Amino acid sequence: SQTIHQWPATLVQPVGSPLSLECTVEGTSNPNLYWYRQAAGRGLQLLFYSVGIGQISSEVPQNLSASRPQDRQFILSSKKLLLSDSGFYLCAYTLPSAFFTGELFFGEGSRLTVL
Amino acid sequence: QKEVEQDPGPLSVPEGAIVSLNCTYSNSAFQYFMWYRQYSRKGPELLMYTYSSGNKEDGRFTAQVDKSSKYISLFIRDSQPSDSATYLCAMKHTGGFKTIFGAGTRLFVKA
């Protein structure tokens, strides 16, 4: 079976500081990986997705970037945080066979507060 | 108009009640339909998955898809306080990579 780990769970950062959120998946090779942001009362917003090492697609132009240095590792970064970057960030994966059928499995989330 | 509309609630019901959660959508190309349950401060977990139209039952949960009306439902029978959570509908069309989520409905089941 597969598991997904995401950390840190909670983060409080000053405006202008850097950010690094990390996600790893175990139990499968070549997963499709995703970063979502969830704002209160709103649906999940897809930020980035990756179908392989070094392959990153961005959905929303913003202050964030993503990288996939290893097959099962996905990192969300920012060089300088803005107040508007506050939110609940979720890493997710689909199995290689489920890229088009959409069965997403989520990590526990990282709550970011920018002050 | 949003692609997926979902009443945010909150919906409050007594224990043992039948709960009906619904979403409407505008894109007739959606073929894959999902319901996720999200507890407070946790990531969503996949609850039900349905392809195209019809019903799917899993224990106390039943998912229905009516593509002609562009309407999906999740029914929870014999609701329990542990069912208190936010329920997100999600859907996807064949050939696309993006799953579209509703805003979620908050459900409270009172003991």
Interface residues (C-beta under 8 A of the other chain):
Chain A: Q6 G41 R42 G43 L44 L46 Y49 E59 L90 A92 F99 F100 T101 G102 E103 L104 F105 F106 G107 E108 G109 R111
Chain B: V4 Q6 P8 Y32 M34 Y36 R41 K42 G43 P44 E45 L46 Y49 Y51 L88 A90 M91 K92 T94 G95 G96 F97 K98 T99 I100 F101 G102 A103 G104
